[in-house]
Amino acid sequence: MMPTAHLISGLPCSGKTTYANDLAARCGGVLFSLDYWLITLYGRYSLDEVGQAEHVRRVLACREVISGVACDLLRRGLDVILDDGFFLREHRVRQIRAFQAGSARVVMHVVRAAPEVLRARVEQRNQQLPPYNFTIPAEMLERFVEMYEEPSEGEGAKLVIG
Protein backbone atom coordinates (compact mmCIF):
# COMPACT_ATOMS: atom_id res chain seq x y z
CA MET A 1 0.00 0.00 0.00
CA MET A 2 1.22 3.48 -0.86
CA PRO A 3 2.35 5.53 2.15
CA THR A 4 0.24 8.58 2.98
CA ALA A 5 1.22 12.10 3.97
CA HIS A 6 -1.54 13.70 6.03
CA LEU A 7 -1.43 17.50 6.11
CA ILE A 8 -3.51 19.16 8.82
CA SER A 9 -4.83 22.63 7.96
CA GLY A 10 -6.82 24.98 10.17
CA LEU A 11 -6.74 28.04 12.35
CA PRO A 12 -5.24 28.20 15.85
CA CYS A 13 -7.40 26.40 18.42
CA SER A 14 -9.54 24.75 15.77
CA GLY A 15 -8.52 21.34 17.14
CA LYS A 16 -5.67 20.50 14.74
CA THR A 17 -3.33 18.98 17.32
CA THR A 18 -6.04 16.84 18.91
CA TYR A 19 -7.11 15.71 15.44
CA ALA A 20 -3.49 15.00 14.43
CA ASN A 21 -2.80 12.99 17.59
CA ASP A 22 -5.95 10.91 17.04
CA LEU A 23 -5.02 10.35 13.39
CA ALA A 24 -1.48 9.28 14.33
CA ALA A 25 -2.88 6.79 16.84
CA ARG A 26 -5.28 5.37 14.24
CA CYS A 27 -2.88 5.07 11.31
CA GLY A 28 0.39 4.56 13.20
CA GLY A 29 2.00 7.44 11.33
CA VAL A 30 4.85 9.64 12.49
CA LEU A 31 3.57 12.98 13.78
CA PHE A 32 5.37 16.27 13.14
CA SER A 33 4.02 19.32 14.97
CA LEU A 34 5.28 22.65 13.62
CA ASP A 35 4.85 24.46 16.96
CA TYR A 36 6.89 21.78 18.75
CA TRP A 37 9.76 22.33 16.30
CA LEU A 38 9.50 26.13 16.45
CA ILE A 39 9.48 26.29 20.24
CA THR A 40 12.18 23.63 20.61
CA LEU A 41 14.52 25.43 18.20
CA TYR A 42 13.73 29.09 18.95
CA GLY A 43 12.02 29.15 22.34
CA ARG A 44 8.57 30.59 22.88
CA TYR A 45 8.33 34.05 21.30
CA SER A 46 5.69 36.50 20.10
CA LEU A 47 5.26 37.61 16.50
CA ASP A 48 5.40 41.23 17.58
CA GLU A 49 8.71 40.53 19.34
CA VAL A 50 10.50 38.94 16.36
CA GLY A 51 8.51 40.46 13.49
CA GLN A 52 6.45 38.81 10.77
CA ALA A 53 9.40 38.32 8.37
CA GLU A 54 11.51 36.51 11.00
CA HIS A 55 8.60 34.34 12.08
CA VAL A 56 7.95 33.32 8.47
CA ARG A 57 11.67 32.54 8.03
CA ARG A 58 11.56 30.30 11.09
CA VAL A 59 8.38 28.55 9.93
CA LEU A 60 9.81 27.90 6.46
CA ALA A 61 13.10 26.61 7.92
CA CYS A 62 11.25 24.18 10.19
CA ARG A 63 9.01 23.07 7.34
CA GLU A 64 12.06 22.38 5.19
CA VAL A 65 13.59 20.10 7.83
CA ILE A 66 10.26 18.42 8.61
CA SER A 67 9.56 17.88 4.91
CA GLY A 68 12.95 16.26 4.32
CA VAL A 69 12.56 13.84 7.21
CA ALA A 70 8.92 13.15 6.29
CA CYS A 71 9.90 12.38 2.66
CA ASP A 72 12.49 9.90 3.90
CA LEU A 73 9.92 8.19 6.13
CA LEU A 74 7.41 8.05 3.26
CA ARG A 75 10.06 6.41 1.03
CA ARG A 76 10.44 3.79 3.77
CA GLY A 77 6.71 3.11 3.63
CA LEU A 78 5.63 4.97 6.76
CA ASP A 79 2.73 7.40 6.95
CA VAL A 80 3.41 10.92 8.22
CA ILE A 81 1.14 13.54 9.77
CA LEU A 82 2.06 17.24 9.58
CA ASP A 83 0.25 19.27 12.26
CA ASP A 84 1.08 22.62 10.73
CA GLY A 85 -1.91 24.83 9.96
CA PHE A 86 -0.93 25.42 6.34
CA PHE A 87 -2.73 28.79 6.16
CA LEU A 88 -1.62 29.64 2.63
CA ARG A 89 -2.53 27.77 -0.56
CA GLU A 90 0.96 28.32 -2.01
CA HIS A 91 2.59 26.52 0.93
CA ARG A 92 0.12 23.65 0.81
CA VAL A 93 0.59 23.11 -2.92
CA ARG A 94 4.39 23.16 -2.55
CA GLN A 95 4.24 20.52 0.19
CA ILE A 96 1.71 18.38 -1.69
CA ARG A 97 3.90 18.37 -4.82
CA ALA A 98 7.02 17.49 -2.82
CA PHE A 99 5.31 14.47 -1.29
CA GLN A 100 3.73 13.38 -4.57
CA ALA A 101 7.12 13.60 -6.30
CA GLY A 102 8.21 10.91 -3.88
CA SER A 103 5.21 8.77 -4.89
CA ALA A 104 3.26 9.31 -1.69
CA ARG A 105 -0.48 9.70 -1.45
CA VAL A 106 -1.42 13.08 0.10
CA VAL A 107 -4.52 13.82 2.13
CA MET A 108 -5.35 17.36 3.27
CA HIS A 109 -7.37 17.33 6.50
CA VAL A 110 -9.21 20.57 7.21
CA VAL A 111 -10.12 21.18 10.84
CA ARG A 112 -12.70 23.90 11.41
CA ALA A 113 -14.31 25.64 14.35
CA ALA A 114 -16.70 28.57 14.47
CA PRO A 115 -15.07 31.98 15.10
CA GLU A 116 -16.63 32.33 18.56
CA VAL A 117 -15.29 28.86 19.50
CA LEU A 118 -11.81 29.82 18.27
CA ARG A 119 -11.88 33.03 20.33
CA ALA A 120 -12.99 31.23 23.48
CA ARG A 121 -10.41 28.46 23.05
CA VAL A 122 -7.57 30.93 22.37
CA GLU A 123 -8.48 32.92 25.47
CA GLN A 124 -8.57 29.77 27.59
CA ARG A 125 -5.34 28.40 26.11
CA ASN A 126 -3.52 31.70 26.67
CA GLN A 127 -4.42 31.50 30.38
CA GLN A 128 -3.11 27.93 30.75
CA LEU A 129 -0.52 27.73 27.98
CA PRO A 130 0.55 24.16 27.18
CA PRO A 131 4.33 23.62 26.75
CA TYR A 132 4.49 23.64 22.94
CA ASN A 133 1.98 26.38 22.16
CA PHE A 134 2.32 30.08 21.51
CA THR A 135 0.32 32.86 23.14
CA ILE A 136 -2.03 34.27 20.52
CA PRO A 137 -3.51 37.68 21.33
CA ALA A 138 -7.11 38.22 20.16
CA GLU A 139 -6.06 40.71 17.48
CA MET A 140 -3.55 38.22 16.07
CA LEU A 141 -6.21 35.54 15.85
CA GLU A 142 -8.31 37.97 13.81
CA ARG A 143 -5.33 38.55 11.46
CA PHE A 144 -4.95 34.78 11.08
CA VAL A 145 -8.67 34.43 10.27
CA GLU A 146 -8.28 37.04 7.51
CA MET A 147 -5.07 35.44 6.19
CA TYR A 148 -6.32 31.83 6.09
CA GLU A 149 -7.02 30.48 2.61
CA GLU A 150 -9.49 27.60 2.77
CA PRO A 151 -8.07 24.42 1.16
CA SER A 152 -9.78 23.12 -1.99
CA GLU A 153 -9.81 19.96 -4.11
CA GLY A 154 -7.87 21.84 -6.83
CA GLU A 155 -4.69 21.84 -4.76
CA GLY A 156 -3.83 18.26 -5.70
CA ALA A 157 -4.60 16.31 -2.55
CA LYS A 158 -7.62 14.38 -1.38
CA LEU A 159 -9.61 16.71 0.89
CA VAL A 160 -11.04 15.51 4.20
CA ILE A 161 -13.06 17.83 6.43
CA GLY A 162 -12.28 16.83 10.01
C-alpha positions as CSV (number, residue, x, y, z in Angstrom):
1,M,0.0,0.0,0.0
2,M,1.2,3.5,-0.9
3,P,2.4,5.5,2.2
4,T,0.2,8.6,3.0
5,A,1.2,12.1,4.0
6,H,-1.5,13.7,6.0
7,L,-1.4,17.5,6.1
8,I,-3.5,19.2,8.8
9,S,-4.8,22.6,8.0
10,G,-6.8,25.0,10.2
11,L,-6.7,28.0,12.3
12,P,-5.2,28.2,15.9
13,C,-7.4,26.4,18.4
14,S,-9.5,24.7,15.8
15,G,-8.5,21.3,17.1
16,K,-5.7,20.5,14.7
17,T,-3.3,19.0,17.3
18,T,-6.0,16.8,18.9
19,Y,-7.1,15.7,15.4
20,A,-3.5,15.0,14.4
21,N,-2.8,13.0,17.6
22,D,-6.0,10.9,17.0
23,L,-5.0,10.4,13.4
24,A,-1.5,9.3,14.3
25,A,-2.9,6.8,16.8
26,R,-5.3,5.4,14.2
27,C,-2.9,5.1,11.3
28,G,0.4,4.6,13.2
29,G,2.0,7.4,11.3
30,V,4.9,9.6,12.5
31,L,3.6,13.0,13.8
32,F,5.4,16.3,13.1
33,S,4.0,19.3,15.0
34,L,5.3,22.7,13.6
35,D,4.8,24.5,17.0
36,Y,6.9,21.8,18.7
37,W,9.8,22.3,16.3
38,L,9.5,26.1,16.5
39,I,9.5,26.3,20.2
40,T,12.2,23.6,20.6
41,L,14.5,25.4,18.2
42,Y,13.7,29.1,18.9
43,G,12.0,29.2,22.3
44,R,8.6,30.6,22.9
45,Y,8.3,34.0,21.3
46,S,5.7,36.5,20.1
47,L,5.3,37.6,16.5
48,D,5.4,41.2,17.6
49,E,8.7,40.5,19.3
50,V,10.5,38.9,16.4
51,G,8.5,40.5,13.5
52,Q,6.5,38.8,10.8
53,A,9.4,38.3,8.4
54,E,11.5,36.5,11.0
55,H,8.6,34.3,12.1
56,V,7.9,33.3,8.5
57,R,11.7,32.5,8.0
58,R,11.6,30.3,11.1
59,V,8.4,28.5,9.9
60,L,9.8,27.9,6.5
61,A,13.1,26.6,7.9
62,C,11.3,24.2,10.2
63,R,9.0,23.1,7.3
64,E,12.1,22.4,5.2
65,V,13.6,20.1,7.8
66,I,10.3,18.4,8.6
67,S,9.6,17.9,4.9
68,G,12.9,16.3,4.3
69,V,12.6,13.8,7.2
70,A,8.9,13.2,6.3
71,C,9.9,12.4,2.7
72,D,12.5,9.9,3.9
73,L,9.9,8.2,6.1
74,L,7.4,8.0,3.3
75,R,10.1,6.4,1.0
76,R,10.4,3.8,3.8
77,G,6.7,3.1,3.6
78,L,5.6,5.0,6.8
79,D,2.7,7.4,7.0
80,V,3.4,10.9,8.2
81,I,1.1,13.5,9.8
82,L,2.1,17.2,9.6
83,D,0.2,19.3,12.3
84,D,1.1,22.6,10.7
85,G,-1.9,24.8,10.0
86,F,-0.9,25.4,6.3
87,F,-2.7,28.8,6.2
88,L,-1.6,29.6,2.6
89,R,-2.5,27.8,-0.6
90,E,1.0,28.3,-2.0
91,H,2.6,26.5,0.9
92,R,0.1,23.6,0.8
93,V,0.6,23.1,-2.9
94,R,4.4,23.2,-2.6
95,Q,4.2,20.5,0.2
96,I,1.7,18.4,-1.7
97,R,3.9,18.4,-4.8
98,A,7.0,17.5,-2.8
99,F,5.3,14.5,-1.3
100,Q,3.7,13.4,-4.6
101,A,7.1,13.6,-6.3
102,G,8.2,10.9,-3.9
103,S,5.2,8.8,-4.9
104,A,3.3,9.3,-1.7
105,R,-0.5,9.7,-1.5
106,V,-1.4,13.1,0.1
107,V,-4.5,13.8,2.1
108,M,-5.4,17.4,3.3
109,H,-7.4,17.3,6.5
110,V,-9.2,20.6,7.2
111,V,-10.1,21.2,10.8
112,R,-12.7,23.9,11.4
113,A,-14.3,25.6,14.3
114,A,-16.7,28.6,14.5
115,P,-15.1,32.0,15.1
116,E,-16.6,32.3,18.6
117,V,-15.3,28.9,19.5
118,L,-11.8,29.8,18.3
119,R,-11.9,33.0,20.3
120,A,-13.0,31.2,23.5
121,R,-10.4,28.5,23.0
122,V,-7.6,30.9,22.4
123,E,-8.5,32.9,25.5
124,Q,-8.6,29.8,27.6
125,R,-5.3,28.4,26.1
126,N,-3.5,31.7,26.7
127,Q,-4.4,31.5,30.4
128,Q,-3.1,27.9,30.7
129,L,-0.5,27.7,28.0
130,P,0.5,24.2,27.2
131,P,4.3,23.6,26.8
132,Y,4.5,23.6,22.9
133,N,2.0,26.4,22.2
134,F,2.3,30.1,21.5
135,T,0.3,32.9,23.1
136,I,-2.0,34.3,20.5
137,P,-3.5,37.7,21.3
138,A,-7.1,38.2,20.2
139,E,-6.1,40.7,17.5
140,M,-3.5,38.2,16.1
141,L,-6.2,35.5,15.9
142,E,-8.3,38.0,13.8
143,R,-5.3,38.5,11.5
144,F,-5.0,34.8,11.1
145,V,-8.7,34.4,10.3
146,E,-8.3,37.0,7.5
147,M,-5.1,35.4,6.2
148,Y,-6.3,31.8,6.1
149,E,-7.0,30.5,2.6
150,E,-9.5,27.6,2.8
151,P,-8.1,24.4,1.2
152,S,-9.8,23.1,-2.0
153,E,-9.8,20.0,-4.1
154,G,-7.9,21.8,-6.8
155,E,-4.7,21.8,-4.8
156,G,-3.8,18.3,-5.7
157,A,-4.6,16.3,-2.5
158,K,-7.6,14.4,-1.4
159,L,-9.6,16.7,0.9
160,V,-11.0,15.5,4.2
161,I,-13.1,17.8,6.4
162,G,-12.3,16.8,10.0
